[in-house]
Amino acid sequence: MTGTSWMATVNKQVDPDIVSVQEVRDVFSDRRWTIMGALLGTCTAILLVHSLEANKDHSFQRELGLGILASTMPFQIVYCALHLFARENEEKLLKADLQRIGNLSVVCQIIAYGSMIGILIMWYGISSFVGPLLVASSIVAFLTVRFVLYSSSLNPGNEQEFIQSKSNDERAQNDHHHLDSIHRPW
């Protein structure tokens, strides 16, 4: 038994209100951290590049896109801070605290994903061809993903194969790279 798991076992016996390390990692997964870090980096880069173009004529579209990016960045930063706090204190968090910061992190994620709207607004204004093609390809990509996800669940031939295949939990036990993949199929 490692020191960390031993300490978690001792903490559980002393105070049953303390969450397990796995419960913290279920709420604050590495995948979400990576997505939020990518969004924060993208927003920072776009704002930096556009701040260097200070002499450029300002259009309403550009200002709206930059405004959305700037207003979502604090929520991205707060999410990252919550994630770091939870992961650094995962052996001593109480259930009520994890639920509270978990709910706050969900709100931060939803608002932070709004930055993609600002990015799309900025990209839409690049030219009269890029904008409509971006919207059209986004719609096609969205519909393709939905079609693939739902067609595999509706195809009765795949149902028997799906039942005989390993469960997600069994696959996750063999997946040593992603410890949080037990509950997150994406």
BELLINFEN-V144446 format. One record per helix or strand of 3 or more residues. SS is the DSSP state (~ for helix, > for strand). FROM is the first residue (numbers start at 0). TO is the last residue. If there is no record, write none. Layout:
SS	FROM	TO
SS	FROM	TO
This chain:
~	2	13
~	20	26
~	29	51
~	59	87
~	94	112
~	114	123
~	129	153
~	155	163
~	167	173
~	178	181
